[in-house]
C-alpha cells in the first residue's frame, strides 16, 4: 500500500488550485531553459550528426528540392531538409528548423494539457520532459526522420485533445487529417494515426447528441479523406518516376531484415535464387537464429563481426538476391529487388507462421520495454565532440566542389547555394579548441541534472501508469472517471501499442529509435492516468476545469457539475 499512499499524497498536492502567475512563470522558465540550451548547442555544433541513413534523406533534397522524391525514403524529411537549407543557406539551418519544430510542438502540447484540459501541474511536468529528455534532443540534432516523426505524432495528439472538446467542428477533422498525412509522408508507420482518427470519431459519434452526429460524420470523412488523397497522390507520382504505385521501394528490405531467416528454401518461388541462398542461409539459421542471435544487418547489408566473417566472408543474402533479381520485371533495379524480397519473405511467413509470430512477439516485447528508456548515444555528450567533428567534415564534403569524396552534391543548385552561404570554405568546428571544450562541458554539466531527473521519471512511467490505472479501477464507482480523459488515455495507449506492433511486424532494427515517435504520447497517457487517479483519490469528479481560458474550451469537462463558487477561475491544477 506504500505506492498508493505516495500516489494519494501526490494527488492531494496536484488537486490544489495553481495560481495563474505561478503557472505562466513556470511555463516561461521551462521554455526559456529548453530554448537556451538549444540555442547554445545549435550555435556551437552547427551541423547535425550524420548516420549511414542520412544520405537517403539528404540526396533527394539536394537533387530536387521542390519534389524530393527518393526511391527509398518518403518525402517528408527530405522536404524539411530542402526547405531549411534553402532558407538558411547553412547546415545550421537543419538544426534551427528542428529547434523551431520542438518549440511549436512543446508549446502546443503543454497548452493542450494545461489550458484545454486544465491539468496545469501535469502540463508543466510534460513541458519539463519535452525540454530536457535526452533521446528527443539526440534525435533533434541528428539528420534522420526520428525528430520529424516525433513532432508529427505529438502535434496530431495535441490536435486530438483539442478536437475532443468539439468533435463536430469540421476544421478539427481537417487538422487531424493533415497532420496524419504529414506523419505518413515522414514515415509510413504514421498510418496508425489514421486508425486513431477513425476510432476517435467513432467514440465521438457514439457519445454525441443526435443533432451533432451528421457534423461529426462530416468531420470524420474530411479527416479521413485528406491522408487518403495525399498518400494516393504521392503513390501516383512515385509510379510515374519509379514504375510502381507505392510510397517507397524499401518495404521488401525491411521485411527481409525482420524475417529473412524464414525464407522457404523448398518453396516454388525463385528456385535459382534459393539455390544460391543455400550457401549461407542454412548455416545462419542453425548457428545464429537457433540461439536467438538474429542479425538483421547481416541479412541486408553484410555488416558482420569477426565470427560472421569467418563463417560467410563477404557474402550475405541480399547481395545474392539483388544479383539475381535484375532478370525479373521491374522499372528500376530497386523495384525488382523490392518485389523479390517481399515475395520471398511472404512465402516464408506462410510456410512458417508460428516462427513468424514468435519473431513478432519478441520484437513487440523489446519495443514496448523501451517506453521508459532514456538512453541514446551521440551527438550531444562532451565525449562525442571529436566524432561530431568528423560529421562536420562529411557534411563539408557533401557541398565542396573541390573534393572527389562521395556522395557530393556540389553540382546541384541547393548544394551550391549552401556552399556560398558557408562563405565558400569548409565549416570549422570551433568547439575543439580547449576553451570551447571546457565551456561545452560546463553547459552539459548544467543540463545533466535536469536530464537525470527526467530520465528517472521516465523510467518510473510504467509503474506510475499501473498504480494510477489500478486506483481508477478500484474507485470507479465512488468517483466515476471523466469520459474525455479516459478516451485520451485509451486512444494514446492504442497509438503507442499500434505503432510498436507495426514495427514488430515489419522491422527488427533498433527499438530505441523506433519507440521515440510515440514516447511523448506515452508520457501524456501516463499523465492523463495520473489525473484520473488524482481526481478519484481526491473525490473530485468533475473538478477538472479550464476556467482560466476563454471561449469554448472554458467549459467544464463534466457538464453536469455547477461552476465552483469558491474558485471560479482557478481550475483544477492537476
C-alpha positions as CSV (number, residue, x, y, z in Angstrom):
1,X,0.0,0.0,0.0
2,X,3.0,2.3,0.2
3,X,2.7,3.0,-3.6
4,X,-1.0,4.1,-3.1
5,X,-0.1,6.2,-0.1
6,X,2.5,8.1,-2.2
7,X,0.1,8.4,-5.1
8,X,-2.6,9.8,-2.7
9,X,-0.2,12.4,-1.4
10,X,0.8,13.3,-4.9
11,X,-2.9,13.6,-5.9
12,X,-3.7,15.9,-3.0
13,X,-0.8,18.2,-4.0
14,X,-2.0,18.2,-7.6
15,X,-5.6,18.9,-6.7
16,X,-4.8,22.2,-5.1
17,X,-5.5,25.2,-7.4
18,X,-2.5,26.7,-9.1
19,X,-2.4,30.5,-9.5
20,X,-2.1,32.0,-12.9
21,X,1.1,33.8,-12.2
22,X,2.8,30.6,-10.9
23,X,1.7,28.6,-14.0
24,X,2.9,31.2,-16.5
25,X,6.1,31.8,-14.6
26,X,7.0,28.1,-14.6
27,X,5.9,27.9,-18.3
28,X,8.2,30.7,-19.3
29,X,11.1,29.4,-17.2
30,X,10.9,25.9,-18.7
31,X,10.5,27.2,-22.3
32,X,13.5,29.6,-21.9
33,X,15.7,26.9,-20.4
34,X,14.9,24.5,-23.2
35,X,15.3,27.2,-25.9
36,X,18.6,28.4,-24.3
37,X,20.2,25.0,-24.3
38,X,19.2,24.5,-27.9
39,X,20.4,27.9,-29.0
40,X,23.8,27.2,-27.5
41,X,24.1,23.7,-29.0
42,X,22.9,24.9,-32.4
43,X,25.4,27.8,-32.5
44,X,28.2,25.6,-31.3
45,X,27.7,22.4,-33.3
46,X,26.4,24.0,-36.5
47,X,25.9,20.6,-38.2
48,X,23.6,17.7,-37.3
49,X,25.1,14.3,-36.6
50,X,25.2,12.2,-39.7
51,X,24.4,8.4,-40.0
52,X,24.5,5.9,-42.9
53,X,20.8,6.6,-43.4
54,X,21.3,10.4,-43.6
55,X,22.3,10.3,-47.3
56,X,19.0,8.7,-48.1
57,X,17.2,11.7,-46.8
58,X,19.6,14.4,-48.0
59,X,20.1,13.0,-51.5
60,X,16.6,13.7,-52.8
61,X,16.6,17.1,-51.0
62,X,19.7,18.3,-52.9
63,X,18.7,16.7,-56.2
64,X,15.2,18.0,-56.4
65,X,14.2,20.5,-53.6
66,X,10.7,21.1,-54.9
67,X,9.9,17.4,-55.3
68,X,12.4,15.4,-53.2
69,X,11.0,12.0,-54.2
70,X,13.5,9.3,-53.5
71,X,13.1,5.6,-54.2
72,X,14.0,4.5,-50.6
73,X,12.7,7.3,-48.3
74,X,9.4,9.1,-48.2
75,X,9.3,12.8,-48.9
76,X,8.6,14.4,-45.5
77,X,12.1,14.6,-44.1
78,X,13.7,15.5,-47.5
79,X,11.3,18.4,-47.8
80,X,12.3,19.6,-44.4
81,X,15.9,19.4,-45.2
82,X,15.5,21.2,-48.6
83,X,13.4,24.0,-47.0
84,X,15.7,24.6,-44.1
85,X,18.9,24.6,-46.3
86,X,17.2,26.9,-48.9
87,X,16.1,29.4,-46.2
88,X,19.2,29.5,-44.0
89,X,21.9,28.6,-46.7
90,X,23.9,26.8,-44.0
91,X,23.9,23.4,-42.4
92,X,22.9,25.1,-39.1
93,X,19.6,25.7,-40.8
94,X,18.8,22.0,-40.3
95,X,19.2,22.4,-36.6
96,X,17.3,25.7,-36.4
97,X,14.3,24.0,-38.2
98,X,14.4,21.2,-35.8
99,X,14.5,23.6,-32.8
100,X,11.6,25.5,-34.2
101,X,9.6,22.3,-34.5
102,X,10.4,21.4,-30.9
103,X,9.2,24.9,-29.7
104,X,6.0,24.6,-31.7
105,X,5.1,21.1,-30.5
106,X,6.2,21.8,-26.9
107,X,4.1,24.9,-26.5
108,X,1.1,23.3,-28.3
109,X,1.2,20.1,-26.2
110,X,1.7,22.0,-22.9
111,X,-1.2,24.3,-23.5
112,X,-3.4,21.4,-24.6
113,X,-2.9,19.8,-21.2
114,X,-2.7,23.0,-19.2
115,X,-5.4,25.2,-20.8
116,X,-7.7,22.9,-22.7
117,X,-7.9,20.1,-20.1
118,X,-6.9,22.2,-17.1
119,X,-4.1,19.8,-16.0
120,X,-1.8,22.7,-15.1
121,X,0.8,21.0,-12.9
122,X,0.9,17.9,-15.1
123,X,1.3,20.1,-18.2
124,X,4.4,21.6,-16.7
125,X,5.7,18.1,-16.0
126,X,5.2,17.4,-19.7
127,X,7.0,20.6,-20.7
128,X,10.0,19.7,-18.5
129,X,10.1,16.3,-20.1
130,X,9.9,17.7,-23.6
131,X,12.6,20.3,-22.8
132,X,15.2,18.0,-21.2
133,X,14.6,14.5,-22.4
134,X,17.8,13.3,-24.0
135,X,16.5,10.9,-26.6
136,X,14.4,13.7,-28.0
137,X,17.4,16.1,-28.0
138,X,19.6,13.4,-29.7
139,X,17.1,13.0,-32.5
140,X,16.7,16.8,-32.8
141,X,20.5,17.0,-33.5
142,X,20.6,14.1,-35.9
143,X,19.9,14.1,-39.7
144,X,17.3,11.4,-39.6
145,X,13.5,11.1,-39.7
146,X,13.1,10.4,-36.0
147,X,12.6,14.1,-34.9
148,X,10.1,15.0,-37.7
149,X,8.2,11.7,-36.9
150,X,8.1,12.6,-33.2
151,X,6.8,16.1,-33.9
152,X,4.1,14.9,-36.3
153,X,2.8,12.4,-33.7
154,X,2.9,14.9,-30.9
155,X,1.1,17.6,-32.9
156,X,-1.5,15.1,-34.1
157,X,-2.3,14.0,-30.5
158,X,-2.4,17.6,-29.4
159,X,-4.9,18.4,-32.1
160,X,-6.9,15.3,-31.0
161,X,-7.0,16.7,-27.4
162,X,-8.3,20.0,-28.8
163,X,-10.9,18.2,-31.0
164,X,-12.1,16.1,-28.1
165,X,-13.9,19.1,-26.8
166,X,-15.7,19.9,-30.0
167,X,-15.6,16.9,-32.4
168,X,-18.4,18.3,-34.6
169,X,-16.2,21.1,-35.9
170,X,-15.0,20.3,-39.4
171,X,-11.8,22.2,-39.0
172,X,-10.7,19.8,-36.3
173,X,-11.2,16.9,-38.7
174,X,-9.2,18.8,-41.4
175,X,-6.4,19.5,-39.0
176,X,-6.2,15.9,-37.8
177,X,-6.3,14.6,-41.4
178,X,-3.5,17.0,-42.4
179,X,-1.3,16.0,-39.5
180,X,-1.9,12.3,-40.1
181,X,-0.9,12.8,-43.8
182,X,2.3,14.6,-42.8
183,X,3.1,11.8,-40.4
184,X,2.8,9.2,-43.2
185,X,5.0,11.3,-45.5
186,X,7.6,11.3,-42.8
187,X,7.3,7.6,-42.1
188,X,4.7,5.2,-43.5
189,X,4.1,3.9,-39.9
190,X,2.2,7.2,-39.4
191,X,-0.8,5.2,-40.8
192,X,-1.6,4.3,-37.2
193,X,-2.7,7.9,-36.7
194,X,-5.4,7.4,-39.4
195,X,-6.7,4.4,-37.4
196,X,-6.7,6.5,-34.3
197,X,-8.6,9.2,-36.1
198,X,-11.3,6.7,-37.1
199,X,-11.5,5.4,-33.5
200,X,-11.8,9.0,-32.1
201,X,-14.6,9.9,-34.4
202,X,-16.4,6.6,-33.7
203,X,-16.2,7.4,-30.0
204,X,-17.4,11.0,-30.6
205,X,-20.3,9.8,-32.8
206,X,-21.5,7.3,-30.2
207,X,-21.3,9.8,-27.3
208,X,-22.6,12.8,-29.3
209,X,-26.1,14.1,-29.4
210,X,-28.2,13.0,-32.3
211,X,-28.3,16.6,-33.8
212,X,-24.5,16.7,-33.8
213,X,-23.9,13.3,-35.4
214,X,-24.1,14.5,-39.0
215,X,-21.4,17.1,-38.4
216,X,-19.3,14.6,-36.5
217,X,-19.5,12.2,-39.5
218,X,-18.6,15.1,-41.9
219,X,-15.5,15.9,-39.8
220,X,-14.6,12.2,-39.8
221,X,-14.9,11.9,-43.6
222,X,-12.9,15.1,-44.1
223,X,-10.2,13.9,-41.7
224,X,-10.0,10.5,-43.5
225,X,-10.1,12.0,-47.0
226,X,-7.1,14.2,-46.6
227,X,-4.5,11.4,-45.8
228,X,-6.1,9.1,-48.3
229,X,-5.8,11.7,-51.1
230,X,-2.3,12.8,-50.1
231,X,-1.0,9.2,-50.0
232,X,-2.7,8.4,-53.3
233,X,-1.2,11.4,-54.9
234,X,2.3,10.5,-53.6
235,X,1.9,6.9,-54.9
236,X,0.8,8.2,-58.3
237,X,3.8,10.5,-58.6
238,X,6.0,7.7,-57.4
239,X,4.6,5.3,-60.1
240,X,5.4,7.9,-62.7
241,X,9.0,8.2,-61.6
242,X,9.8,4.6,-60.5
243,X,7.2,2.4,-62.1
244,X,5.1,1.1,-59.1
245,X,2.1,2.5,-57.2
246,X,3.9,2.8,-53.8
247,X,5.4,5.1,-51.3
248,X,8.9,3.6,-51.4
249,X,10.8,0.6,-52.7
250,X,12.2,-0.1,-49.2
251,X,9.5,-2.3,-47.6
252,X,10.9,-5.5,-49.0
253,X,14.3,-4.8,-47.4
254,X,12.6,-4.1,-44.1
255,X,10.6,-7.3,-44.2
256,X,13.7,-9.3,-45.1
257,X,15.7,-7.8,-42.2
258,X,12.9,-8.9,-39.9
259,X,12.1,-12.4,-41.3
260,X,14.6,-13.3,-43.9
261,X,15.6,-16.3,-41.9
262,X,12.2,-17.8,-42.7
263,X,12.7,-18.0,-46.4
264,X,11.3,-21.3,-47.6
265,X,14.2,-22.8,-49.5
266,X,12.0,-25.7,-50.7
267,X,9.1,-23.4,-51.9
268,X,8.3,-22.8,-55.6
269,X,9.2,-19.1,-55.9
270,X,12.5,-18.1,-57.4
271,X,14.3,-21.5,-57.3
272,X,17.6,-20.2,-58.8
273,X,17.8,-17.6,-56.0
274,X,17.1,-20.2,-53.4
275,X,19.9,-22.4,-54.7
276,X,22.3,-19.6,-54.2
277,X,20.9,-18.8,-50.8
278,X,21.7,-22.3,-49.6
279,X,25.3,-21.2,-49.5
280,X,24.6,-19.0,-46.5
281,X,21.1,-19.2,-45.1
282,X,21.0,-22.7,-43.5
283,X,24.2,-22.1,-41.6
284,X,22.9,-18.7,-40.4
285,X,19.6,-20.3,-39.2
286,X,21.3,-23.3,-37.5
287,X,24.2,-21.4,-35.8
288,X,22.7,-17.9,-35.1
289,X,18.9,-17.9,-35.2
290,X,18.7,-21.2,-33.2
291,X,20.4,-19.5,-30.3
292,X,18.2,-16.3,-30.6
293,X,21.0,-14.3,-32.2
294,X,19.3,-12.6,-35.0
295,X,21.5,-10.4,-37.3
296,X,19.2,-8.3,-39.5
297,X,22.1,-6.1,-40.6
298,X,24.0,-9.1,-41.9
299,X,20.9,-10.3,-43.8
300,X,20.5,-6.9,-45.6
301,X,23.9,-5.1,-45.6
302,X,26.5,-7.6,-44.7
303,X,27.5,-5.8,-41.5
304,X,29.4,-8.5,-39.6
305,X,31.7,-9.3,-36.7
306,X,34.8,-11.5,-37.0
307,X,32.8,-14.7,-36.3
308,X,30.4,-14.0,-39.2
309,X,33.4,-13.1,-41.5
310,X,34.9,-16.4,-40.8
311,X,31.5,-18.2,-41.5
312,X,30.4,-16.2,-44.6
313,X,33.2,-14.0,-45.8
314,X,31.7,-11.0,-47.7
315,X,28.6,-12.9,-48.9
316,X,25.2,-12.1,-47.4
317,X,21.6,-12.9,-48.6
318,X,20.5,-9.5,-50.0
319,X,23.6,-9.2,-52.2
320,X,22.7,-12.6,-53.7
321,X,19.1,-11.6,-54.2
322,X,19.9,-8.3,-55.7
323,X,22.2,-10.0,-58.3
324,X,19.5,-12.5,-59.4
325,X,16.5,-10.1,-59.1
326,X,17.6,-8.0,-62.1
327,X,16.5,-10.6,-64.5
328,X,12.9,-10.2,-63.4
329,X,10.3,-7.5,-64.4
330,X,10.5,-4.1,-62.8
331,X,11.1,-0.4,-63.8
332,X,14.2,0.1,-61.7
333,X,16.8,-2.2,-60.0
334,X,15.4,-1.3,-56.6
335,X,11.9,-2.1,-57.8
336,X,12.9,-5.5,-58.9
337,X,14.8,-6.2,-55.7
338,X,11.9,-4.9,-53.6
339,X,9.4,-7.3,-55.3
340,X,11.6,-10.3,-55.0
341,X,12.5,-9.6,-51.3
342,X,8.8,-9.1,-50.4
343,X,7.6,-12.3,-52.2
344,X,10.4,-14.4,-50.7
345,X,9.6,-13.3,-47.2
346,X,5.8,-13.5,-47.6
347,X,6.2,-17.1,-48.9
348,X,8.4,-17.9,-45.9
349,X,5.8,-16.4,-43.5
350,X,3.1,-18.6,-45.0
351,X,5.3,-21.6,-44.6
352,X,6.4,-20.8,-41.1
353,X,3.5,-18.8,-39.4
354,X,4.4,-19.9,-35.9
355,X,8.1,-18.9,-36.2
356,X,7.0,-15.5,-37.6
357,X,4.6,-14.9,-34.7
358,X,7.3,-15.8,-32.3
359,X,9.6,-13.3,-34.0
360,X,6.9,-10.6,-33.9
361,X,6.2,-11.3,-30.2
362,X,9.9,-10.9,-29.4
363,X,10.1,-7.6,-31.4
364,X,7.0,-6.3,-29.7
365,X,8.3,-7.1,-26.2
366,X,11.6,-5.3,-26.9
367,X,9.9,-2.3,-28.4
368,X,7.4,-1.9,-25.5
369,X,10.2,-2.3,-23.0
370,X,11.7,0.9,-24.3
371,X,8.7,3.2,-23.4
372,X,10.6,4.2,-20.2
373,X,14.0,4.0,-21.8
374,X,16.2,7.1,-21.8
375,X,19.5,6.0,-23.4
376,X,20.7,7.3,-26.7
377,X,24.3,7.8,-27.9
378,X,25.6,10.7,-29.8
379,X,25.6,13.6,-30.6
380,X,25.5,16.0,-27.6
381,X,27.7,14.5,-24.9
382,X,31.1,16.0,-24.5
383,X,32.7,12.7,-25.3
384,X,31.1,12.9,-28.8
385,X,32.7,16.1,-29.9
386,X,35.6,14.5,-31.7
387,X,33.3,12.2,-33.5
388,X,31.0,15.1,-34.4
389,X,33.9,17.0,-35.9
390,X,34.2,14.1,-38.4
391,X,30.5,14.6,-39.1
392,X,31.2,18.2,-39.9
393,X,33.9,17.1,-42.3
394,X,31.4,14.7,-44.0
395,X,28.9,17.5,-44.5
396,X,31.6,19.8,-45.9
397,X,32.4,17.1,-48.4
398,X,28.8,16.9,-49.5
399,X,28.9,20.5,-50.8
400,X,32.6,21.2,-51.5
401,X,33.2,21.5,-55.3
402,X,36.9,20.6,-54.9
403,X,36.6,17.1,-53.5
404,X,36.3,13.7,-55.0
405,X,34.6,12.2,-52.0
406,X,31.2,10.6,-52.4
407,X,28.4,11.5,-52.1
408,X,28.9,15.0,-53.3
409,X,26.1,17.5,-54.1
410,X,28.1,20.5,-55.2
411,X,26.7,20.1,-58.7
412,X,23.2,20.8,-57.5
413,X,21.7,24.3,-57.2
414,X,21.0,23.7,-53.5
415,X,24.5,22.4,-52.8
416,X,26.0,25.5,-54.5
417,X,23.7,27.8,-52.5
418,X,24.8,26.2,-49.2
419,X,28.4,26.3,-50.2
420,X,28.1,30.1,-51.0
421,X,26.2,30.6,-47.7
422,X,29.1,29.0,-45.8
423,X,31.4,31.6,-47.4
424,X,32.8,29.1,-49.9
425,X,35.0,27.4,-47.3
426,X,34.5,24.4,-45.1
427,X,32.7,24.9,-41.8
428,X,35.1,24.7,-38.9
429,X,34.2,23.1,-35.6
430,X,35.5,25.7,-33.2
431,X,34.4,23.7,-30.2
432,X,37.6,21.6,-30.5
433,X,39.6,24.5,-29.0
434,X,40.4,23.9,-25.3
435,X,38.5,26.9,-24.0
436,X,35.4,26.0,-26.1
437,X,35.6,22.4,-24.9
438,X,35.5,23.4,-21.3
439,X,32.6,25.7,-21.9
440,X,30.8,22.9,-23.6
441,X,31.5,20.6,-20.7
442,X,30.1,23.2,-18.3
443,X,26.9,23.5,-20.3
444,X,26.5,19.8,-20.3
445,X,27.0,19.6,-16.6
446,X,24.3,22.2,-16.1
447,X,22.0,20.2,-18.3
448,X,22.8,16.8,-16.8
449,X,20.9,17.4,-13.6
450,X,17.5,18.0,-15.3
451,X,18.3,15.2,-17.7
452,X,18.8,12.7,-14.9
453,X,15.6,13.9,-13.3
454,X,13.6,13.4,-16.5
455,X,15.3,10.0,-17.1
456,X,14.3,8.9,-13.6
457,X,10.7,10.0,-14.1
458,X,10.6,8.4,-17.5
459,X,11.9,5.1,-16.1
460,X,9.1,5.2,-13.5
461,X,6.3,5.7,-16.0
462,X,5.3,2.0,-16.3
463,X,4.9,1.7,-12.5
464,X,3.1,5.0,-12.3
465,X,0.7,4.0,-15.1
466,X,0.0,0.7,-13.4
467,X,-0.7,2.3,-10.0
468,X,-2.8,5.1,-11.5
469,X,-4.9,2.6,-13.5
470,X,-5.4,0.4,-10.6
471,X,-6.6,3.3,-8.4
472,X,-9.0,4.4,-11.1
473,X,-10.5,0.9,-11.5
474,X,-10.8,0.4,-7.7
475,X,-12.5,3.8,-7.1
476,X,-14.5,4.0,-10.4
477,X,-17.9,3.6,-8.6
478,X,-17.2,6.0,-5.8
479,X,-15.6,8.6,-8.2
480,X,-16.6,7.7,-11.8
481,X,-13.7,8.8,-14.2
482,X,-14.2,11.6,-16.6
483,X,-15.0,10.2,-20.1
484,X,-12.9,12.7,-22.0
485,X,-9.7,11.9,-20.1
486,X,-10.5,8.2,-20.4
487,X,-10.8,8.5,-24.1
488,X,-7.5,10.4,-24.4
489,X,-5.7,7.8,-22.2
490,X,-7.1,4.9,-24.1
491,X,-6.5,6.4,-27.6
492,X,-3.0,7.4,-26.7
493,X,-2.3,3.9,-25.4
494,X,-3.7,2.4,-28.6
495,X,-1.5,4.6,-30.7
496,X,1.6,3.6,-28.7
497,X,0.7,-0.1,-29.0
498,X,-0.3,0.1,-32.6
499,X,3.0,1.8,-33.6
500,X,5.1,-0.7,-31.8
501,X,3.1,-3.6,-33.2
502,X,3.5,-2.3,-36.7
503,X,7.3,-2.1,-36.3
504,X,7.3,-5.5,-34.7
505,X,5.5,-6.9,-37.8
506,X,7.7,-5.1,-40.3
507,X,11.1,-4.3,-38.9
508,X,13.5,-5.6,-36.2
509,X,16.2,-2.9,-36.0
510,X,17.0,-0.5,-33.1
511,X,13.9,-0.4,-30.8
512,X,15.1,2.8,-29.0
513,X,14.8,4.8,-32.2
514,X,11.5,3.2,-33.2
515,X,9.7,3.9,-29.9
516,X,10.8,7.6,-30.0
517,X,7.9,8.9,-32.3
518,X,5.4,7.7,-29.7
519,X,7.3,8.1,-26.5
520,X,5.9,11.6,-25.9
521,X,2.4,10.2,-26.4
522,X,3.2,7.5,-23.8
523,X,4.2,10.3,-21.3
524,X,0.9,12.1,-22.0
525,X,-1.0,8.8,-21.4
526,X,0.7,8.3,-18.0
527,X,0.0,12.0,-17.0
528,X,-3.7,11.6,-18.0
529,X,-3.9,8.4,-15.9
530,X,-2.4,10.3,-13.0
531,X,-5.0,13.0,-13.4
532,X,-7.8,10.4,-13.4
533,X,-6.2,8.8,-10.3
534,X,-5.8,12.1,-8.6
535,X,-9.5,13.0,-9.0
536,X,-10.5,9.6,-7.8
537,X,-8.3,9.8,-4.7
538,X,-9.3,13.4,-4.0
539,X,-13.0,12.6,-4.6
540,X,-13.2,15.4,-7.1
541,X,-15.2,14.1,-10.0
542,X,-15.8,16.9,-12.5
543,X,-13.3,19.2,-10.8
544,X,-11.2,19.5,-14.0
545,X,-11.9,22.9,-15.4
546,X,-10.1,25.2,-17.7
547,X,-11.6,28.3,-16.2
548,X,-8.6,30.4,-16.9
549,X,-9.1,30.1,-20.7
550,X,-11.7,31.9,-22.8
551,X,-14.0,30.6,-25.5
552,X,-15.4,27.1,-25.9
553,X,-12.5,25.4,-24.1
554,X,-13.7,27.2,-20.9
555,X,-16.5,24.7,-20.4
556,X,-16.2,22.1,-17.7
557,X,-15.4,18.6,-18.8
558,X,-18.4,17.2,-16.8
559,X,-21.3,19.4,-17.9
560,X,-23.5,18.1,-15.1
561,X,-21.4,20.0,-12.4
562,X,-22.1,23.5,-11.4
563,X,-19.2,26.1,-11.5
564,X,-17.1,26.2,-8.4
565,X,-18.4,29.1,-6.4
566,X,-15.1,29.4,-4.4
567,X,-12.5,29.2,-7.2
568,X,-14.3,30.1,-10.4
569,X,-11.1,30.9,-12.2
570,X,-8.6,28.6,-10.5
571,X,-9.5,25.4,-12.3
572,X,-8.2,22.0,-11.4
573,X,-4.4,22.2,-11.4
574,X,-3.7,18.5,-11.9
